[in-house]
Amino acid sequence: MENLRLTLIQSSLHWENPVANLAMFEEKIWQIKEQTDLIVLPEMFTTGFTMNAIALAEPMNLTTFKWMKQQAAQTGAVITGSYIVKEKEQYFNRLLWMRPDGSFEVYDKRHLFRMAEEHKMYTGGSKKIIPVLKGWRICPLICYDLRFPVWSRNTANGQALAYDCLIYVANWPQVRSHPWSTLLQARAMENLSYAVGVNRVGTDGKNIPYSGNSAVINPKGDVVFHEADKECIQTVILDAAELAAFRQKFPAYLDADSFEIG
């Protein structure tokens, strides 16, 4: 593993306007001056968190997919974030992990936010992805997934760790900002992993305010980076040697309970 350079883009969003959002994020991506390996955008970054999937969904391999492919190729960095995808009459809140060479992986949000009736419009996913970047195994998840520690659990093949960095892309409202920050720290500490949360700011089309609070937490639970209440573009270096040293000194995962998700 080498150190990983990760860039978070915390931004307001144009409500249900993919054209405006893609243009806006393209400008922000080109404001990144330093070298980076991974660019992380919020949940539903083309529309905001909307249940208007019938009008706004895209098939795979269309506008947003091609845009992410182009941005990854031009920047030489992996780009990830979620948007609304339609497949076989089903709608998904789908995270796309797009590499510079055009290869990609997808993760469909498993835990759908029933308080907004997301579960009535979208189909939940059933499988995580753990892509590898510069030797880092990375587990990208989406917003409400943060509340479910079993799904986020860092385990593979018994007493082994599955990933090194956990990422949550989100549209997490300001009114619940305390659970957001608290759970991000908890996920980092319990999983002996970096935890990264990338949230939006501004107010959406339903007049729901968002305060961001995007953050990077190290496996000790220390806040490496945090920003609230304003747009920002921030590149953070994840330290591979620090992660390895802490896991060797404090291998709590060796005493974890063994179970599988049914």
C-alpha positions in Angstrom: 0.0 0.0 0.0 1.0 3.5 -0.8 -0.4 6.7 0.8 -3.7 7.5 -0.9 -4.7 11.0 -2.0 -8.5 11.4 -1.7 -10.4 14.6 -2.7 -13.8 15.3 -1.2 -16.2 17.7 -3.0 -18.8 19.1 -0.6 -21.2 21.2 -2.6 -24.7 22.5 -2.9 -26.8 20.9 -5.6 -29.2 22.2 -8.3 -32.5 20.5 -7.5 -33.5 17.8 -10.0 -31.2 19.4 -12.7 -28.6 16.9 -14.0 -27.3 19.2 -16.7 -26.6 22.0 -14.3 -25.0 19.7 -11.7 -22.7 18.0 -14.2 -21.5 21.4 -15.4 -21.0 22.6 -11.9 -19.1 19.5 -10.8 -16.9 19.6 -13.9 -15.8 23.1 -12.9 -15.1 22.0 -9.4 -13.1 19.0 -10.5 -10.9 21.3 -12.6 -10.3 23.4 -9.5 -8.4 20.5 -8.0 -4.8 21.7 -8.4 -2.9 18.9 -6.6 -2.4 15.3 -7.6 -5.2 13.1 -6.4 -6.1 9.4 -6.7 -9.8 9.4 -5.8 -12.5 12.1 -6.2 -15.6 11.6 -4.1 -19.0 13.3 -4.9 -22.1 13.2 -2.8 -25.1 10.9 -3.0 -27.5 11.6 -6.0 -25.0 14.3 -7.1 -26.9 15.0 -10.3 -30.3 15.7 -8.8 -30.3 15.9 -5.0 -32.1 13.3 -2.9 -35.3 12.9 -4.8 -38.1 10.3 -5.2 -38.8 11.6 -8.7 -37.0 8.7 -10.3 -39.4 8.1 -13.1 -38.6 11.5 -14.6 -34.9 11.6 -13.7 -33.5 8.1 -14.0 -30.9 7.2 -16.6 -30.1 3.9 -18.2 -26.5 2.7 -17.6 -23.9 3.9 -20.2 -25.7 7.2 -20.9 -25.1 10.8 -19.8 -23.8 10.6 -16.3 -21.9 7.3 -16.9 -20.1 8.9 -19.9 -19.4 12.1 -18.0 -17.8 10.2 -15.1 -15.8 8.1 -17.6 -14.5 11.3 -19.3 -13.7 13.0 -16.0 -11.8 10.0 -14.7 -9.8 9.7 -17.9 -9.0 13.4 -17.9 -7.9 13.6 -14.3 -6.3 10.3 -14.0 -8.2 9.6 -10.8 -11.0 7.3 -9.8 -14.3 9.2 -9.5 -17.2 8.0 -7.4 -20.7 9.1 -6.4 -24.3 7.9 -6.7 -27.1 8.8 -9.2 -30.4 7.4 -10.3 -30.3 4.5 -12.7 -33.1 2.5 -14.3 -32.7 -1.1 -15.2 -35.5 -3.5 -16.4 -38.3 -1.2 -15.0 -36.5 -0.9 -11.6 -34.8 2.2 -10.2 -31.6 2.2 -8.2 -29.7 4.7 -6.1 -26.5 3.5 -7.7 -22.9 4.4 -6.8 -20.5 4.2 -9.8 -16.8 3.6 -9.2 -15.2 4.8 -12.4 -11.5 4.2 -13.1 -9.4 6.3 -15.5 -9.1 3.3 -17.9 -12.9 3.2 -18.3 -13.4 0.0 -16.2 -15.9 0.4 -13.4 -17.9 -1.2 -10.6 -21.3 -0.4 -9.2 -22.9 -0.6 -5.8 -26.7 -0.2 -5.3 -27.7 1.3 -2.0 -28.9 -1.5 0.3 -30.6 0.4 3.1 -33.3 2.6 1.6 -34.5 5.6 3.7 -38.1 4.6 4.5 -38.8 8.0 6.3 -38.7 9.5 2.8 -40.3 6.5 1.2 -37.2 5.7 -0.7 -38.0 2.0 -0.3 -41.2 2.5 -2.3 -39.4 3.9 -5.4 -36.0 2.3 -5.4 -34.8 -1.3 -5.4 -32.2 -2.1 -2.7 -28.9 -3.7 -3.4 -27.6 -7.0 -2.0 -23.9 -7.0 -2.6 -21.0 -4.7 -1.5 -18.0 -3.9 -3.7 -14.4 -3.6 -2.5 -12.3 -2.1 -5.3 -8.6 -1.8 -4.9 -6.7 1.5 -5.5 -3.0 1.9 -4.9 -3.1 -1.2 -2.7 -6.0 0.2 -0.6 -9.2 -2.0 -0.4 -12.0 0.5 -0.4 -15.7 -0.1 0.6 -18.0 2.6 -0.8 -21.5 2.8 0.7 -24.4 5.3 0.6 -25.9 7.6 3.3 -28.5 5.6 5.3 -26.1 2.6 5.2 -24.1 4.4 7.9 -26.7 3.5 10.5 -26.2 -0.2 10.0 -22.9 -1.5 11.5 -23.5 -5.1 10.4 -23.5 -4.1 6.7 -20.4 -1.9 7.2 -18.6 -4.6 9.2 -14.9 -5.1 8.2 -14.6 -8.8 7.9 -13.6 -11.4 5.3 -12.8 -15.1 5.5 -13.1 -15.3 9.3 -10.4 -13.4 11.2 -9.3 -11.1 8.5 -10.0 -7.5 7.4 -11.8 -6.9 4.1 -11.1 -3.2 3.6 -8.8 -0.3 4.6 -11.1 2.6 3.9 -14.9 3.0 4.3 -16.6 5.7 2.2 -20.1 7.0 2.6 -21.6 9.4 0.0 -24.6 11.2 1.4 -27.5 13.6 1.4 -27.7 13.7 5.2 -29.9 16.6 6.5 -28.7 19.2 9.0 -31.2 18.1 11.6 -29.5 14.8 12.0 -25.9 16.1 11.8 -25.0 14.8 15.2 -25.7 11.1 14.4 -23.8 11.6 11.1 -20.6 12.7 12.8 -20.9 10.3 15.7 -21.5 7.2 13.5 -18.7 8.1 11.2 -16.3 8.0 14.1 -17.8 4.8 15.4 -17.5 3.1 12.0 -13.8 4.0 11.8 -13.0 2.8 15.3 -15.0 -0.4 15.3 -13.6 -1.4 11.8 -10.0 -0.4 12.4 -10.3 1.6 9.1 -10.3 5.1 7.8 -13.9 6.3 7.4 -14.8 9.1 4.9 -18.1 10.8 4.7 -18.9 13.2 1.8 -22.2 15.1 2.3 -23.8 18.0 0.5 -24.6 21.6 1.7 -27.4 24.0 0.9 -31.2 23.5 0.7 -33.0 21.1 -1.5 -36.3 21.5 -3.4 -38.2 20.4 -0.3 -36.6 23.2 1.7 -34.5 20.6 3.7 -31.2 22.2 4.8 -27.9 20.3 4.7 -24.8 21.3 6.7 -22.2 19.0 5.1 -20.0 18.0 7.9 -18.0 16.0 5.4 -15.1 14.3 7.3 -12.2 12.0 7.2 -11.7 9.9 10.4 -8.6 7.7 11.1 -8.9 4.3 12.7 -8.3 5.7 16.2 -11.4 7.8 15.8 -9.4 11.1 15.3 -10.8 13.7 13.0 -8.3 14.2 10.2 -10.5 16.6 8.3 -13.9 18.2 8.8 -15.9 21.0 7.2 -19.4 22.2 7.8 -21.9 24.8 6.4 -20.0 25.7 3.2 -18.8 24.3 0.0 -15.3 23.0 -0.1 -12.8 21.0 -2.2 -10.3 19.2 0.0 -7.6 16.7 -0.7 -6.6 14.5 2.2 -3.7 12.0 2.4 -4.5 8.7 4.0 -1.4 7.3 5.7 -0.8 3.6 4.9 2.0 3.2 7.4 0.0 4.7 10.2 -2.9 2.4 9.4 -0.7 -0.7 9.4 1.0 0.2 12.6 -2.2 0.8 14.5 -3.7 -2.5 13.3 -0.6 -4.3 14.4 -0.6 -2.7 17.8 -4.3 -3.0 18.4 -5.7 -6.0 16.4 -9.2 -6.0 18.0 -10.6 -7.6 14.9 -9.0 -10.9 16.0 -11.5 -11.1 18.8 -14.6 -10.2 16.7 -17.7 -12.4 16.8 -18.1 -14.6 13.8 -21.4 -14.4 11.9 -22.8 -14.0 8.4 -25.7 -11.8 7.1 -28.7 -14.0 6.2 
